[in-house]
Amino acid sequence: MINKTSKGYLTVEATISLTVFWFMMMFIMNMGQIYRAQNYVAHGLLQTGKALSFASFDYNHYSVSESVVDTVGRMLGFNIGHDLELYNNWRNARYDKAVEKAFASCADVDYGKTNETLKRYGMKDGIGSIKFTAKVDSGDLDIKAEYRVELPFAFFGFDHINMHQEVKCGLWK
């Protein structure tokens, strides 16, 4: 039996409980978005560092004659196996560009899929959202990535979070 003093208690209780529940769900979804983006970028950076550390040995021993053979092969339509843009960036100490190029293929199968996945994880411009900084110091490749993850729900005025990750890989000599 419901008396006159207890009317509306269920409505108030449901309003409070549902509000807390929805805030918790939005918070969990935001954390999931951040975790997926961070995990994907971390994997891509580790694979990029590993690939470039292995390739550094080849790039340091890549001769002019091999470069000419690769160029002629490309002109004839053969894929010799070296990425000349990546090689030129590496040899001219443009490590940031080399890392950016390698990241696209190391994070996923191809550039389009990497861009698509990064956009799905809250990075509006895909790979363009990540600012890569790379340097070679005493036989190590240091890679830093800074990026911004857009959150699915603005939570107390926060609609994005800035992330920063670093990887250090030893180069092959």
Disulfide bonds with the S-S distance in Angstrom:
none
